[in-house]
Amino acid sequence: MRETGASPEDVIRTRIMLSDVTRWKEAARAHGERYASVRPVTTFVEVSRFIDPAWLVEVEVDAVIA
């Protein structure tokens, strides 16, 4: 986001993909710490695996720069 000039305040949507959905509360807590003042639309999804088995979470962010 930094490279495009976007900031957390520009975020309108996030997608949180977890390889272990039982850990959603941890991901939600971290997401809340980052985006509490913005409150973007958010979707949590469980995926079967990532390319790297060590990865636990992937985050996609959509932002609109005014």
N, CA and C of each residue as an Amber inpcrd file, in Angstrom:
protein
   198
   0.8250000  -1.1790000   0.0000000   0.0000000   0.0000000   0.0000000
   0.8740000   1.2500000   0.0000000   1.9400000   1.2070000   0.7420000
   2.8060000   2.3710000   0.8300000   3.3140000   2.8080000  -0.5370000
   3.6610000   1.8240000  -1.3710000   4.1960000   2.1310000  -2.6930000
   3.1880000   2.8740000  -3.5670000   1.9070000   2.6770000  -3.3320000
   0.8750000   3.3380000  -4.1310000   0.3920000   4.6410000  -3.5090000
   0.8580000   4.9300000  -2.3140000   0.4290000   6.1330000  -1.6220000
  -0.8300000   5.9390000  -0.7980000  -1.2830000   4.7000000  -0.6510000
  -2.4840000   4.4140000   0.1440000  -2.1190000   4.2990000   1.6180000
  -3.1040000   4.5590000   2.4610000  -2.9280000   4.4170000   3.9040000
  -4.0760000   3.5570000   4.4370000  -4.0070000   3.1280000   5.6840000
  -5.1010000   2.3340000   6.2450000  -6.4610000   3.0340000   6.1380000
  -6.4840000   4.3530000   6.1720000  -7.7360000   5.0940000   6.0640000
  -8.3790000   4.9660000   4.6840000  -7.6100000   4.5490000   3.6780000
  -8.1220000   4.3860000   2.3160000  -8.7120000   2.9980000   2.0720000
  -8.5560000   2.0960000   3.0210000  -8.9930000   0.7060000   2.8540000
 -10.5140000   0.6130000   2.9520000 -11.1170000  -0.0430000   1.9400000
 -12.5740000  -0.2070000   1.9310000 -12.9950000  -1.6650000   2.0980000
 -12.0700000  -2.6040000   1.8050000 -12.4140000  -4.0270000   1.8970000
 -11.1510000  -4.8360000   2.1730000 -11.3020000  -5.8580000   3.0250000
 -10.2090000  -6.8000000   3.2680000 -10.7520000  -8.2180000   3.1670000
  -9.8750000  -9.1200000   2.7620000 -10.1990000 -10.5440000   2.7330000
  -9.0980000 -11.2540000   3.5140000  -9.4890000 -12.0000000   4.5180000
  -8.5460000 -12.7180000   5.3550000  -8.6930000 -14.2040000   5.0300000
  -7.6340000 -14.8020000   4.5270000  -7.6510000 -16.2270000   4.1990000
  -6.7860000 -16.9600000   5.2120000  -7.3610000 -17.9780000   5.8390000
  -6.6850000 -18.7320000   6.8840000  -6.5780000 -20.1980000   6.4880000
  -5.4270000 -20.7900000   6.7510000  -5.2920000 -22.2280000   6.5080000
  -5.8600000 -23.0290000   7.6830000  -6.0800000 -22.3670000   8.8220000
  -6.6860000 -23.0020000   9.9930000  -7.7290000 -22.0340000  10.5600000
  -8.9730000 -22.2170000  10.1690000 -10.0180000 -21.2690000  10.5340000
 -10.2710000 -21.2190000  12.0420000  -9.8110000 -22.2090000  12.7860000
  -9.9860000 -22.1570000  14.2380000  -9.1810000 -21.0130000  14.8550000
  -8.2590000 -20.4310000  14.0950000  -7.4490000 -19.3120000  14.5920000
  -8.0000000 -17.9580000  14.1550000  -9.2760000 -17.9260000  13.7710000
  -9.8640000 -16.6990000  13.2580000  -9.8610000 -15.5770000  14.2890000
  -9.9820000 -15.9000000  15.5700000 -10.0120000 -14.8470000  16.5910000
  -8.6890000 -14.0870000  16.6500000  -7.5830000 -14.8020000  16.4850000
  -6.2710000 -14.1440000  16.4680000  -6.1690000 -13.1950000  15.2750000
  -6.6080000 -13.6730000  14.1150000  -6.5690000 -12.8510000  12.9140000
  -7.5040000 -11.6480000  13.0500000  -8.6760000 -11.8650000  13.6150000
  -9.6350000 -10.7760000  13.8080000  -9.0880000  -9.7240000  14.7680000
  -8.4110000 -10.1700000  15.8010000  -7.8250000  -9.2360000  16.7640000
  -6.7680000  -8.3590000  16.0800000  -5.8810000  -8.9730000  15.3060000
  -4.8390000  -8.2220000  14.5930000  -5.4670000  -7.2730000  13.5680000
  -6.4800000  -7.7620000  12.8650000  -7.1710000  -6.9260000  11.8780000
  -7.8150000  -5.7330000  12.5720000  -8.4540000  -5.9730000  13.6940000
  -9.0950000  -4.9030000  14.4460000  -8.1200000  -3.8530000  14.9320000
  -6.9370000  -4.2820000  15.3360000  -5.9230000  -3.3330000  15.7900000
  -5.4970000  -2.4130000  14.6510000  -5.4430000  -2.9370000  13.4510000
  -4.9850000  -2.1660000  12.2960000  -6.0810000  -1.2900000  11.7040000
  -7.3110000  -1.8050000  11.6700000  -8.3780000  -1.1240000  10.9390000
  -9.5620000  -0.7000000  11.8000000  -9.4000000  -0.5970000  13.0920000
 -10.5160000  -0.2530000  13.9880000 -11.1560000   1.0820000  13.6370000
 -10.3620000   2.0550000  13.2510000 -10.9220000   3.3790000  12.9600000
 -11.5600000   3.4440000  11.5770000 -11.2490000   2.4790000  10.7110000
 -11.7430000   2.5010000   9.3290000 -12.9440000   1.5850000   9.1560000
 -12.8950000   0.4180000   9.7620000 -13.9470000  -0.5950000   9.7130000
 -14.3450000  -0.9760000   8.2860000 -13.3780000  -1.4980000   7.5000000
 -13.7020000  -1.9080000   6.1420000 -14.5780000  -3.1570000   6.1300000
 -15.2360000  -3.3920000   5.0220000 -15.9600000  -4.6440000   4.8210000
 -14.9210000  -5.7520000   4.8570000 -15.1950000  -6.8220000   5.6010000
 -14.1970000  -7.8770000   5.7900000 -14.8220000  -9.2450000   5.6190000
 -14.0700000 -10.1150000   4.9560000 -14.4940000 -11.4940000   4.7760000
 -13.3870000 -12.4090000   5.2800000 -13.7690000 -13.4010000   6.0910000
 -12.8360000 -14.4330000   6.5310000 -13.1540000 -15.7090000   5.7640000
 -12.1090000 -16.3610000   5.2460000 -12.2760000 -17.5590000   4.4300000
 -11.2330000 -18.5830000   4.8490000 -11.6500000 -19.8400000   4.9390000
 -10.6760000 -20.9090000   5.1700000 -10.2490000 -21.4760000   3.8200000
  -8.9450000 -21.6190000   3.6390000  -8.3980000 -22.2190000   2.4230000
  -7.7510000 -23.5540000   2.7880000  -7.6580000 -24.4400000   1.8230000
  -7.1010000 -25.7640000   2.1200000  -5.5990000 -25.7130000   2.3680000
  -4.9100000 -24.8040000   1.6850000  -3.4690000 -24.6420000   1.8990000
  -2.9600000 -23.4540000   1.0990000  -1.7500000 -23.0360000   1.4510000
  -1.0460000 -21.9940000   0.7160000   0.1340000 -22.6330000  -0.0060000
   0.7490000 -21.9030000  -0.9010000   1.9120000 -22.4180000  -1.6200000
   3.0120000 -22.8200000  -0.6460000   3.2410000 -21.9720000   0.3500000
   4.2350000 -22.2700000   1.3820000   3.4990000 -22.8220000   2.6010000
   3.7410000 -24.0620000   2.9890000   3.0260000 -24.6570000   4.1240000
   3.2240000 -23.9140000   5.4490000   4.2450000 -23.0830000   5.5430000
   4.4850000 -22.3310000   6.7770000   3.5470000 -21.1320000   6.9170000
   2.9340000 -20.7140000   5.8240000   2.0200000 -19.5770000   5.8800000
   0.7510000 -19.9650000   6.6100000   0.2710000 -19.0840000   7.4590000
  -0.9740000 -19.3070000   8.1990000  -2.1080000 -18.4260000   7.6970000
  -1.7600000 -17.2380000   7.1880000  -2.7760000 -16.2610000   6.8110000
  -2.2920000 -15.4490000   5.6100000  -3.2360000 -15.0710000   4.7740000
  -2.9690000 -14.1500000   3.6740000  -4.0580000 -13.0990000   3.7340000
  -3.6840000 -11.8480000   3.4810000  -4.6240000 -10.7360000   3.5410000
  -4.6280000 -10.0260000   2.1910000  -5.8170000  -9.8400000   1.6350000
  -5.9990000  -9.0080000   0.4420000  -6.6580000  -7.7140000   0.8880000
  -6.2030000  -6.6070000   0.3420000  -6.7130000  -5.3040000   0.7370000
  -7.1070000  -4.5230000  -0.5130000  -8.3130000  -3.9620000  -0.5010000
  -8.7560000  -3.0310000  -1.5450000  -8.7930000  -1.6490000  -0.9140000
  -8.1900000  -0.6890000  -1.5960000  -8.1710000   0.6810000  -1.0910000
  -8.5360000   1.6340000  -2.2230000  -9.1780000   2.7240000  -1.8680000
  -9.5190000   3.7720000  -2.8140000  -8.7760000   5.0220000  -2.3860000
  -7.9560000   5.5170000  -3.2940000  -7.1890000   6.7240000  -3.0070000
  -7.9270000   7.9100000  -3.6460000  -8.3390000   8.8300000  -2.8190000
  -9.1070000   9.9770000  -3.3190000  -8.1940000  11.0650000  -3.8390000
